[in-house]
Amino acid sequence: MLFKVYYQKEKTYNPRRETTRSLYIKAPSKVDVIKRIEKNTKYNIEYITLKLEGKYLDYEKKHADFKLVEY
């Protein structure tokens, strides 16, 4: 499954819309996404979408800076 993760660059940053970034990651579950990000980055995770599919995924590929992250 493909998930979209909203995050701050550092765990010490408070969530603010202006500094929120996003990434796309392929993983079998939301729990696995959290484990991979915590193991490989210092990101402060704000929110993880349930899964990207269908029209929503097509929209993200066309309108966002869509780059799949591999951890």
N, C-alpha and C positions, 0 to 999 in steps of 0.2 A: 504494500500500500504506500501511497505517497502522501506525506504530511507537510503542511506549511507551519513553520515555527516563527513566532514573533519573539524578539529578544532584545536585550540591551548588551552592549559589548563587554561590560564588566559586572560582576555580581554586586559590586558596591554602588552601582548606578541605580537610582530610583526610576521606575518606569515613567516615561514621559513620551507623549506622542511624537514630539519632534526628534527624539533620538532612537525611536524604535526601528529596528531593522527586521528583515525577514529572510528566511532560507527555506529551501525545499529539500526534504530528505526521504529516502525510500527505506522503509523498515516494516517488519511484520506487525508491530503494535506500537501504541503510544508510549508504553512503558519502555520499550526498546529505544525509542527516539530519545527519551529523557536520559537513559543510561549512556547512550552514545555521545550526546552533547556534553553531559557532565564529565565524561571521561576524557574528551578530546578538546574541550574549550573552557574558557572562563566566563561564558555567557550567563546572563541572568534571564532565564526563560520566563516570558510573560504569559504566552498562550500557545497552544498547539491545536490546529484544526483537527477534526476527527479523521477525515481523509479527503483527498482531492480526487474527484472523478467527474466524468461527463462534461457538461457544459462549463462548470466551474473551473475544471482543469484546463479546458480549451481557452477560457478567458485569461487565466493566469499566464499561460504560455504566450499569448498574444500581447498582453498589456502590462505585464510586470517584468522585472529583471529576473527572468526564470533561468536559474542555474541549479542543477541538481547537485547536492553536496554528498560526498562519499566519506563516511567515517568507518 
